[in-house]
Amino acid sequence: MTATHSQRTVRIGAGAGYSGDRIEPAVELAEHGALDYLVFECLAERTIAIAQQARSKDAELGYDPLLETRMKAVLPAALRNGVRIVSNMGAANPLAAARKTAEIARTLGLGEVKIAAVTGDDVLDVVRQGDFCFVESGEHVSDYQDRLVSANAYLGASALVDALAAGAQIVLTGRVADPSLFVAPLIHEFGWRMDDWQTLGQATVIGHLLECAGQITGGYFADPGFKDVPELARLGFPIAEVGQDGAVVITKLAQAGGRVTEATCKEQLLYEIHDPRRYLQPDVVADFSQVRVAQEAPDRVRVSGGRGTPRTDTLKVSVAYFDGYIGEGQISYGGPGALARARLALDIVRERLVSTGVETSELRFDLIGVNALYGETAAAGYAEPYEVRARVAGRTTSLAQAVRIGNEVETLYTNGPAGGGGVTKSAREVVAVQSVLLPREHVTPAFSMVEA
C-alpha cells in the first residue's frame, strides 16, 4: 500500500435525519462540503407503512414525499461536484423513486446520470405464508392476517455496494438499516471484506453517529443555559472524514450553525442502543463498549474503538398492521380558575362518552401543561397554571366512533364551562408496528439501474 493511499480519506455528509427534515443543510453540504457521498436517511418504523398505503392507491407512488423537492434542490450541486447520493427515500417503491429522480435529472438538463434502485426488502408474502411470532408481544402474525399492511426486512450494505461498484451515482433503497446506508460507501471505497467484523463494527459507529443528521451538530442536544448551541436556525449537518482503517473525524462546515463536541457525539452514540456490546445490525453485531470520543479541535471530534463480531443468521423485519382508530379533541381554558374549568370539562366528556355509548379500548383525559406527560403526582407540587389545554383521546374499532370523541369535546363550546376556546378535533386510522426475525435466506437484495 502506498503512503498516499493510506492517507486517503472519504468524506460522507448526512443530508437528512428523518423524512421531513430541512433541505438547506444538504444543499450547503453538496455545494461546499467537498463530499464524496451525501446520505439521506428518511425512514422511520412507521414511514414505510404510510408509503405502502400511498403505493396501494397509486403504483407510481410510495416513495418519500419530499423526494422531488430534495432532488431538485441537491442534484445540480451534487453532480457538478461529483458527490454520489445514497438514500432510503425509495421507501415502499425504490424503482418508482429512481424513475422519478431520472425524470428530474432530465428536466434539469443534467446529462447522463446512473441511478440504482435497491429492492428485496419487501417480504410481506414470505411473512404471510410463514409461521412467525411477533418479537414484542409473542402473538402469531397469522392472527393479524387480514390487518397486515407491510413487512420490510432491514437489508444490509451488500446490494448498495454492488450498485456503487456498477457505477451508480445515486442509490435509492427501501428499508435498509440506517447505519448500512453509510457503511456501504465505505466498503465500496476501501474494498473492505464483508466479514471484516472489527472494521464493520467501527463503520457502524460512523453510520450510527451520522444517521440523525442535526442531532450530532447540536440540534436535539441544545438546552439553553446548560448546553448552549450557537445559530440553531442555521444548523449545519455533520460530515465524517473516514480513513482506510475506519478512523473517523466528525465535523461540520465552518460557516454552518451548530457545533460538534465530545458531548454531542456521546449523546448520539447512546441513541437507540439497547446493548452497547451487541448492537444487532444486518452487516455485523457491533460492539460500542470500547468506543473513545476525543475533541481534536473546535468542531472536530475523533471517534475510535468500534468493534464487531459476526452478523446474525436472521434479519429484523418491521411488520405494519391496521390497529383501529384514534379520535381526539382538545380545548383551551385560560385566566383565573382555568384548571378547575378544564377539570370540569374533562368530567363532562367522560360522562358523555359513557352515556352516549362510545366504545373505546383505551381512553385518555389529559390536562396539557399539567399532567399529560408526567401524571398527577409530579404536577402536585407546582403552582396552578394560568392557562391549560384539555385533551381527550380514545382508541376505537370504527372511524364513526372515533369521530364522536372529538365531537363531544367540541360541544363544550356552549355546553361546558365558561371560556373554552381553540377546539381542534381529529379522527384517524392507526397503523401499528411490531417485528419478526426472518432467516436471511428468505431475503434476496438486488439492484437495478435506471438511466437518465
Secondary structure by P-SEA (a helix, b strand, c coil): cccccccbbbbbbbcccccccccaaaaaaaccccccbbbbbccccaaaaaaaaaaaaccccccccaaaaaaaacaaaaaaabbbbbcccccccaaaaaaaaaaaaaaacccbbbbbbbccccaaaaaaacccccccccccccccccccccccccccaaaaaaaaaacccbbbbccccaaaaaaaaaaaaacccccaaaaaaaaaaaaaaccccccccccccccccccccccccbbbbbbbbcccccbbbbbccccccccccaaaaaaaaaccccccccccccccccccccbbbbbccccbbbbccccccccccbbbbbbbbbcbbbbbbbbbbbccaaaaaaaaaaaaaaaaaaaacccccbbbbbccccccccccccccccccccbbbbbbbbccccaaaaaaaaaaaaaccccccccccccccbbbbbbbbbbbbbcccccccbbbbbcc
